[in-house]
Amino acid sequence: MAAQNTIIAIPAIIGFFFVVAALLQWLWNTTMPEVFRLRSITYWQAFRLMLIAGLLFSGPMIIR
């Protein structure tokens, strides 16, 4: 039973990260260029920003 939960959980977590990165990209591109005159970012830049923010604000707990 635990193996089944792991098989389901790993793709779900990976999918969650991709969805959050897309949301971050959308929020950045709809807000930052208009408010602060910054450039739009790509999907992979949003993904990297999300990883950096996770490391900075949650520390090593994200790796658990």
C-alpha positions as CSV (number, residue, x, y, z in Angstrom):
1,M,0.0,0.0,0.0
2,A,2.8,2.4,0.8
3,A,4.4,1.7,-2.6
4,Q,1.2,2.7,-4.3
5,N,1.0,6.0,-2.4
6,T,4.6,6.8,-3.3
7,I,3.9,6.0,-7.0
8,I,1.0,8.4,-6.9
9,A,2.7,11.1,-4.7
10,I,5.9,11.6,-6.7
11,P,4.2,12.6,-10.0
12,A,1.7,14.7,-8.1
13,I,4.4,16.7,-6.4
14,I,6.3,17.2,-9.7
15,G,3.1,18.3,-11.4
16,F,2.4,20.7,-8.5
17,F,5.8,22.4,-9.0
18,F,5.1,22.8,-12.7
19,V,1.6,24.3,-12.1
20,V,3.0,26.7,-9.4
21,A,5.7,27.8,-11.8
22,A,3.1,28.5,-14.5
23,L,1.1,30.5,-12.0
24,L,4.2,32.4,-10.9
25,Q,5.0,33.3,-14.5
26,W,1.4,34.5,-15.2
27,L,1.4,36.6,-12.0
28,W,4.8,38.1,-12.8
29,N,3.9,38.9,-16.4
30,T,0.6,40.5,-15.6
31,T,1.8,42.6,-12.6
32,M,5.5,43.4,-12.7
33,P,5.9,45.0,-16.2
34,E,2.9,47.3,-15.6
35,V,3.8,48.3,-12.0
36,F,7.6,48.4,-12.0
37,R,8.4,48.5,-15.7
38,L,10.2,45.1,-15.5
39,R,10.5,42.7,-18.4
40,S,8.3,39.6,-18.8
41,I,9.8,36.3,-17.8
42,T,9.8,32.9,-19.4
43,Y,8.4,29.7,-17.9
44,W,11.8,28.4,-16.9
45,Q,12.8,31.7,-15.3
46,A,9.6,31.5,-13.2
47,F,10.5,27.9,-12.3
48,R,14.0,29.0,-11.2
49,L,12.6,31.9,-9.2
50,M,10.2,29.5,-7.4
51,L,13.1,27.2,-6.5
52,I,15.3,30.1,-5.3
53,A,12.4,31.4,-3.2
54,G,11.8,28.0,-1.7
55,L,15.4,27.6,-0.7
56,L,15.6,31.1,0.7
57,F,12.4,31.2,2.7
58,S,12.0,27.6,3.8
59,G,15.7,26.6,4.1
60,P,16.7,22.9,4.1
61,M,13.2,21.7,4.9
62,I,12.2,21.8,1.2
63,I,14.6,18.8,0.6
64,R,13.0,16.5,3.2
